[in-house]
């Protein structure tokens, strides 16, 4: 049960990070055309794809204390 809660929290963090990155990319459509040209360049897309891989890892590291806590279980020493 404990492992299932931890894995589900980690999956939730990864999916939430991906949603934020995709919405951020979608918001580029609200920029003026001359800015969109530079915002959607091949290099920017490469950086965005790299962010899809790196940012979930960073998010899980930042939220690792929340991910490890399981409601109803006694607290563990770090």
Secondary structure, DSSP 4 states (H G I P E B T S, - for coil): -HHHHHHHHHHHHHHHHHHHHHHHHHGGGGS-HHHHHHHT-HHHHHHHHHHHHHHHHHHHHHTHHHHH--TTSPPPP-
